[in-house]
Amino acid sequence: MDLWSIYGHFGDFWGEGGLGGYPLRPVEAHGDAETISGLLRDGPSFENIAWASLFFLAPLGCIYYPIEILPEGLQIVAKVLPLVHIFEEMRNILLNNNINWFEIAKSILISLVYFVGGVTIFYMAYFGAKEKGTLINMGE
């Protein structure tokens, strides 16, 4: 199931008339770019690191609980993840019935920063692999 279809079910705001999960699209693209660049650079052995990173970041995503539950040091780390801002805003919408556009804009901005970083890393890995000649020698 795609994140787009999950967020498409949150009423008018998150449905067809609203953002429809758009703030998380650049995050998905960033993760894809880093995974692909890792595969280009280190080969199929990088796949284990890519899967493990999901499980390391999940507790910091504050999907099932508010950010205040995390220790203060982890709250600082969690606030640089766009999904934390989206889930906190979804809680705010459900509990207070109002939308804080600043939190959504902050999530989009963080996502765009990660997207640009991911694309940059991808191109650096691509051209590095092209110079080393590892693009042809890759395979499982």
Protein Blocks (a to p, Z undefined) as FASTA:
>chain_A
ZZklmmmmnojklmmmlnnommmmmmmmmmmmmmmmmmmmnommlmmmmmmmmmmmmmmn
ommbcfklpcfklmmmmmmpmklmmmmmmmmmmmnopacfklmmmmmmmmmmmmmmmmmm
mmmmmmmmmmnopmmmgcZZ
